[in-house]
Amino acid sequence: MSNINLKITGMTCEHCVRAVTKALEGVPGVEKADVTLIPGEAVVHGQASTAALIAAVKEEGYEADVRG
């Protein structure tokens, strides 16, 4: 299992955090997603493609980029 760190922008409340978490955990290969409002990050545990994770976040109306 690996971790992918994402910077998430556009989240303003805990509802946003739940929506992003649900979207990320719905991607095949994701075992768990830890999303935090401040500083707007997600740590995704599993074997999912980065492109699929970013697409899932964008479908919810937020932006995501890979953190180094």
N, C-alpha and C positions, 0 to 999 in steps of 0.2 A: 504494500500500500504506500502511496506517495501523497504528498501534500502539495496543493497548488494555492498560492496566495494571490488574491485579487483585491484591487482597489475598487470600491463601489461608490459611485457618485449619484446623487439625487435622492438618497434616503433622508427623511426628515423626522421619522417617528418609529415607534416599536412595530406598528402595523407594517411599515416598509421592511423592517428587518425580518418579520415573519414571512412576508411575501417573497423576499429574495431567498430566504432559507428554503422555503417550500419549492421554489423554482429550481434551485441548485440541487436539492435532494431528489428531484424528479428526473435528473439527467442520469442515463444509464452509466453505471460504474461508480457512482458517488455513494459512499457509505455514510458520510455525515458531513454537514456543512456548519461551521461556526461563524456566524455573521455578527458584527458589532456595528452599532450606529456611529459611535465616535471611537475611532477615527474613520469609519466607513471602510471596513475591511471584511474580507471573508477568507477563511482557511477551509479548503475543501479537501476532505480525506477520501481517497479512493483512486480509481484508475480511469477517470473521465478525460475526454479531450478538452483542451483549453478553449477551442473554438465553440464546442457545444455548451460549455459553461457560460461563456460570454453571450452567446445567442439566447440562452435561457434567461439571463438577467435582462437583456435588452427587450425581450418579449414582455417582461413585467413593467417596462417603462423606465428602467434605470440604465446607467452606463457602467461598464466593467473593463478593467485593464489588468494585465498581469503585473504583479509586483515582483521585482527582482529578488 
